[in-house]
Amino acid sequence: MSQLSDQITRISEKLQLVLRQLQVLQKENERLRGQLEQERRNQQVRVLEIEQLQQQAEILKLSRGEMKESEKKAFEKRLNQYIKEIDRCISLLNE
């Protein structure tokens, strides 16, 4: 009977150890998920900043007359898309 009791005690101790390790890993997992989410937000901010800087560079090129004809056409096409999107938003607001 003593052996059985000892085995149960060892199993119980090992189970407690595993549970503590599980809690530690769960906390670390949550921390890493938080870091990942923060990095994703940072990445989105950087992507938006890059897009804005690229647009500013294109505007500067256009204002200086340094754009090639193909670049001008692509820029005008994008401007027209923005204008259409703005018009669509205004019409939705007027409804």
C-alpha positions in Angstrom: 0.0 0.0 0.0 2.9 2.3 0.7 4.2 1.9 -2.8 0.9 2.8 -4.3 0.7 5.9 -2.0 4.2 6.9 -3.1 3.4 6.5 -6.7 0.3 8.6 -6.3 2.3 11.2 -4.5 4.9 11.3 -7.3 2.2 11.4 -10.0 0.5 14.3 -8.1 3.8 16.2 -7.8 4.6 15.7 -11.5 1.1 16.8 -12.4 1.5 20.0 -10.3 4.8 20.6 -12.0 3.2 20.2 -15.4 0.3 22.6 -14.4 2.8 25.2 -13.3 4.7 24.9 -16.5 1.4 25.2 -18.4 0.6 28.4 -16.6 4.0 29.8 -17.3 3.7 28.9 -21.0 0.2 30.4 -21.2 1.4 33.7 -19.7 4.3 33.7 -22.2 1.9 32.9 -25.0 -0.3 35.9 -24.1 2.7 38.2 -23.8 3.9 37.1 -27.2 0.5 37.5 -28.8 0.4 41.1 -27.4 3.8 41.8 -28.9 2.7 40.3 -32.2 -0.4 42.5 -32.3 1.7 45.6 -31.4 4.2 44.8 -34.2 1.3 44.3 -36.7 -0.1 47.7 -35.7 3.4 49.3 -36.1 3.8 47.7 -39.5 0.4 49.1 -40.6 1.5 52.5 -39.5 4.8 52.2 -41.3 3.1 51.0 -44.5 0.8 54.1 -44.4 3.7 56.4 -43.8 5.6 54.8 -46.8 2.5 55.3 -49.0 2.2 58.9 -47.9 5.9 59.5 -48.6 5.6 57.9 -52.0 2.6 60.1 -52.8 4.5 63.2 -51.7 7.5 62.2 -53.8 5.2 61.8 -56.9 3.7 65.2 -56.2 7.1 66.8 -56.0 8.2 65.1 -59.2 5.0 66.3 -60.9 5.4 69.9 -59.6 9.0 70.0 -60.8 8.1 68.5 -64.2 10.4 65.5 -63.6 7.8 62.8 -64.3 7.9 60.7 -67.4 4.8 60.6 -69.5 3.9 57.1 -68.3 4.3 58.2 -64.7 2.1 61.2 -65.3 -0.6 59.0 -66.8 -0.4 56.6 -63.8 -0.6 59.5 -61.4 -3.6 61.0 -63.2 -5.3 57.7 -63.2 -4.8 57.3 -59.5 -6.0 60.9 -58.9 -9.1 60.1 -60.9 -9.7 57.0 -58.8 -9.4 59.1 -55.6 -11.9 61.7 -57.0 -14.4 58.9 -57.9 -14.0 57.5 -54.4 -14.6 60.9 -52.9 -17.6 61.5 -55.1 -19.0 58.1 -54.1 -18.5 59.0 -50.4 -20.2 62.3 -50.8 -23.2 60.8 -52.5 -23.5 58.2 -49.7 -23.4 61.0 -47.2 -26.1 62.9 -49.0 -28.5 59.9 -49.0 
